[in-house]
Amino acid sequence: MVKLRTRLQADVGVAGTARTDRRTSALLPRLRAGDIAVLDQVDLDGPTAEALAEAGVAAVVNRAAMISGRFPNRGPQILLDAGIPMIDQAEGTNGRDLLTAVADGRRLILRGGTVSVGDDVVAEGRPLTAQDVADQLTGAEAGMSTQLHTLTHNSAEFLRREEALLLHGEGIPRVRTKLKNRPVVVVGQGPDDVAELRRIRRYLREVKPVVVATGEGLAMARAAGLSPDVVVLDSRAEDLPLAKELRSCRDVVVTEAPGGVRSEGAGSDRFDRIGVRAVPMRTTATPADAALLLADAGGATPIVAVGLRGTVEEFLDGSREGIGSGYMTRLKVGPRLVDATAVPLLYSGQLRARHAYLVLLIGLVVVAAALATTDVGHQWALDLRDQLDQLLGGRFS
């Protein structure tokens, strides 16, 4: 849950340490509370905005447009709700590039759309207000049709490229963890992942499903008290989860593009150095989608998705590279797939022994009450009283 904070007035300014990187994925792990995130990302998406808010950044400065108008992305509104000031379309002074003008680690002061280091203005941009975001999102609604065409095109390309995997399961490895006819929970990293895990705690505790986590979802799953059986990593990821976390998993699967092992894939020595046996999965799908395909190919049922995209808006709001694989994967896994938000509605819990005893006791009381209203029951009650009276020495007389 993101804590709301009061937005500082423009004349007072916002101060913080600059954290800069052109790759947002590399920037997010470095952020600390009070930092000012300086990035270059068109159409700030929801998951990235959630990560920025969770990190507790003081402000966000973007070289690109927060909302380009292609589709109504959720990121800026999430930052507004968290009380985080935003500047977009920022440029360095004297025509310099923003990320060149703003050095990582420098102390920045933001006033309105001005970015300063001490008394020197180093960059300027457009401060986004709540009204600006509302107006731009309204205008972006018209871009939805174009993005839907992109979704269709990317999905068709993924189907053409991964036809053998989707139709025949080629490239999906055999893992040591038994999946057939077992419930599986796939944990990714999304805007509501923590809340979704909290809602299905009873299901996790009582059913004890197989847990498959992506690299981003591994730490979150462990923080929720889970011990993932399988972890699916992206060979393109520069940083691996902690070695002890990987070694605690029964299977480590690494996605690799078909046509050969990548230099940093499952066959690289970086896994050997930490004592982890990794197996390759030949696919260009994202780790979350690869995890779903792995569970489906293994015969798991049902497959519960935590923190994964499920609506058209969420698909469009995600990364461009995963838009095709996400859609086609859900068509493939569809009959087995259950969103975590639906689990509390479908699962009422297992019958425990104490519940059975309580029902039995209530039944006996009801039968006894019914018998007591009959002549036979009344006579039984009198006979029982006489027997108890004899045993207790006339106390009922």
Buried (B, 14 or more C-beta within 10 A) or exposed (E): EBEEEEBBEBEEBBBBBBBBBBEBBEBBEEBEEBBBBBBBBBBBBBBBBBBBBBBBBBBBBBBBBBBBBBBBBBBBBBBBEBBBBBBBBBBBEEEEEBBEBBEEEBEBBBBBBBBBBEEEBBBBBBBBEEEBBEEBBEEBEEBBEEBBEBBEEBBEBBBEBBEEBBEEEEBBBEBEBEBEEBBBBBBBBBBBBBBBBEBBEBBBEEBEBBBBBBBBBBBBBBEBEBEBBBBBBBBBBEEBBEEEBBEBBBBBBBBBBBEEBBEBBBBBEEBEEBEBEBBBBBBBBBBBBBBBBBBBBBEBBBBBBBBBBBEBBBBBBBBEBBBBBBBBBBEBBEEBBBEBBBBBEEBEEEEEEEEEEEEEEEEEEEEEEEEEEEEEBEEBEEEEEEEEEEEEEEEEE
